Amino acid sequence: MFNINNENWNVLIVEAYNPILMRPNGLFTLGCCDDETKTIYISKVVSGDLFWKVLCHEIAHAAMFSYDVTLTDEQEELIADIIATFGAEIIDITNMLFYKIQGGRYK
């Protein structure tokens, strides 16, 4: 479905209580990213803006796996949350400024 650093990844929508979504503490999550299968799994109960955020969060994990970024679990979760929460705004501002600067309209 998509490629990061020459690795092919898939996205599957699964039942809310699919074992793949179970965390080590026994609780279920809304999404997960499996580096072994190169698959992002998202619970079918997720929709709308929350779906976008969960998908973005899991793609951030996929990128970290594909580029062999080594972090603690806590650091990895923090970065994925920052990207999923603020990434679109950061990219929008960057694009706006980049095109202004490139076009000579930024002062």
C-alpha positions in Angstrom: 0.0 0.0 0.0 2.9 2.4 0.7 6.7 2.4 0.7 9.2 3.9 3.2 12.9 3.6 2.6 12.3 0.8 0.0 10.2 -1.2 2.5 6.6 -2.0 1.5 4.0 -1.5 4.2 0.3 -2.5 4.4 -2.6 -1.2 6.4 -5.3 -3.5 7.7 -8.5 -2.6 9.4 -9.2 -5.2 12.1 -11.8 -6.0 14.7 -11.5 -4.0 17.9 -10.5 -7.1 20.0 -8.1 -8.6 17.5 -5.2 -10.1 19.4 -2.8 -8.0 17.3 -4.1 -4.9 19.1 -3.5 -6.2 22.6 -0.7 -4.5 24.5 1.5 -6.5 26.9 -0.6 -5.2 29.8 -3.7 -6.8 28.4 -5.4 -3.6 27.3 -6.4 -3.1 23.6 -5.1 -0.2 21.6 -6.6 1.5 18.6 -3.7 0.8 16.3 -0.3 -0.9 16.1 2.6 -1.1 13.8 4.3 -4.5 13.2 7.8 -4.3 11.9 8.0 -8.0 11.2 4.9 -8.2 8.9 5.4 -4.5 7.7 1.7 -4.0 8.5 -0.2 -1.3 10.4 -3.3 -2.6 12.1 -6.1 -0.2 13.0 -9.3 -1.0 14.9 -12.4 -0.8 12.8 -14.1 1.3 15.6 -11.8 4.2 14.8 -13.2 6.8 12.3 -12.9 10.4 11.2 -10.3 12.7 12.7 -9.3 10.0 15.2 -8.6 7.6 12.3 -6.3 10.1 10.7 -4.4 10.7 13.9 -4.0 6.9 14.7 -2.9 6.3 11.1 -0.4 9.1 11.2 0.9 7.9 14.6 1.4 4.3 13.2 3.1 5.6 10.0 5.5 7.5 12.2 6.4 4.1 13.9 6.7 2.6 10.4 9.2 5.3 9.4 11.2 4.8 12.5 11.4 1.1 11.9 12.2 1.5 8.2 15.1 3.9 8.9 16.4 1.9 11.9 15.8 4.7 14.4 16.6 3.3 17.8 14.8 4.8 20.7 13.3 3.7 24.0 9.6 2.8 23.8 8.7 6.0 25.6 10.7 8.2 23.2 9.2 6.4 20.2 5.7 6.9 21.5 6.4 10.6 22.3 7.7 11.3 18.8 4.8 9.4 17.1 2.3 11.4 19.2 4.0 14.7 18.4 3.9 13.9 14.6 0.3 12.8 14.8 -0.8 15.8 16.8 1.2 18.6 15.3 2.8 17.3 12.1 0.2 18.6 9.6 0.4 22.1 11.1 4.2 22.0 11.1 4.3 20.9 7.4 1.6 23.5 6.4 3.6 26.3 8.0 6.9 25.0 6.5 5.3 24.8 3.0 3.9 28.3 3.2 7.2 29.8 4.4 9.2 27.8 1.9 7.2 28.9 -1.1 7.3 32.5 0.1 11.1 32.4 0.6 11.6 30.6 -2.7 9.4 33.1 -4.5 11.2 36.1 -2.9 8.0 37.2 -1.1 9.3 36.6 2.4 10.8 39.5 4.2 
